[in-house]
Amino acid sequence: MSTDHTKQLHWPLLGNSPVKRLLQSAVSHQKVAHAYLFVGPTHVGKFASASIFANSLVCQNKNERRPCGSCPACDQFAKGLHPDVDIIDPNENQIIPIGIIRTLQHKMSLRSFLTEYKIAIINMAEKMTEESANALLKTLEEPTPKTVFVLIAESKDFLPQTISSRCQIIHFTLTQHYQIENWLIARGLEKKKASSIARFANGRPGTAMSLIDSQQPIQEYQEHITALTGALGHSISERLSFAADMSKELPGQKVSDDIEATLESWIAYFRDQLFTVLALPSLKTHSNHPLTPKKYIPETSSAKICRIIENILQTKKLVRQNANPRLVLENLILIF
C-alpha cells in the first residue's frame, strides 16, 4: 500500500495550489520545517492556510482525511482550545510585545499535551517589537524538536533579516479571476454577480468571501475614494487636516487597521487610473462601480501614477512598522 497520503488531505483552500501541495506533502511525509514565513498580499489565504496546516498536524485521525474535523483534537482546534496550538495577534496597541513572546517560548518548550507537535502561528509578525524579534530569534536558532512556528507577513522585508533567514519562506500570490468566479458560481451565485465580485476581489479569496453576503467592502472603498478625491482638490492646509482626521483613533477601531484599509483602497483606485491612462480598461477592477469617482486629475501621466502607488505602498509599510500615522499620512498626501 502506498505511504503517500497527500491525496487524503483535502484542504478547502482556494488558489495557491503549489503552496497547498507543498504543505500537504510536508504533513504526509512528516517532513515539517521548524519555522515557516508565509508572505503575500492581504486576504489571499495566508492565515487560512496556516490554520488548516496546524489543524492537520494535530489531527488524531492519522489513517483518514486530515484534518478529519471529528476527532477530539479537531474539536478543540475548532473551538480555539487546543493546548498545543497558539495563535498570536498584535495587542490593542498594535504591537507584539516581548512578554507575549516569552510566554509563547515557555509554552513551546513544554511537552505536547495531545499530539507530537506544538505549533505557534504569529499573525502580522512584523508587529513584533525589536525586543520581541530578538527573543524569538533565540528560539529559532535553537529549535525544540517537534515545534513549528508559522509567521505571517505581507513581505519578508517587513521582518529582520535574521528572522526571515531562519524560516522556510512560502510565497502566496493572487488567485486568478476565473478561479474565484467559478468558486462563487459553485456556491450558488449567478454568473453576473460572481463575475462582479471576482473582479472587485482582485485575486483575493478572502475579499470575495466577505462580498457574498455584504456590500460593505465596496461601500467602504467608495467612501475612501470619494474622501480622497475631495481632499486632493483643496489647499495644502486642508489636505493636512484630512491626514490628521485619518490618523484619529475612533471608538471601537484600531487606527492602523483603518488606515491600512484606506491605503488598500487608494492602491486599487490608482491602479485602475493607471489602466485608464494605458488604455487597458478591461484590467480595471474597482472603478467600474457606478458610485466610484472616475478621475483623479486630468492628464495624469502613467509615470506619476506609478510613483503615487509606490509612495502608498511605502506608507503602508511604515504604518505596519508602527511609524507615527499622522506624520506618514501628511507626507503622503502632500506628494499627490
PyMOL commands that set and color helices and strands:
alter all, ss='L'
color gray80, all
select helices_A, chain A and resi 6-8+17-28+46-58+72-78+98-109+125-127+130-141+156-158+161-164+177-186+191-201+205-213+216-231+236-246+255-277+281-283+302-320+325-335
alter helices_A, ss='H'
color red, helices_A
select strands_A, chain A and resi 35-39+85-88+118-122+147-153+168-171
alter strands_A, ss='S'
color yellow, strands_A
deselect
rebuild
show_as cartoon
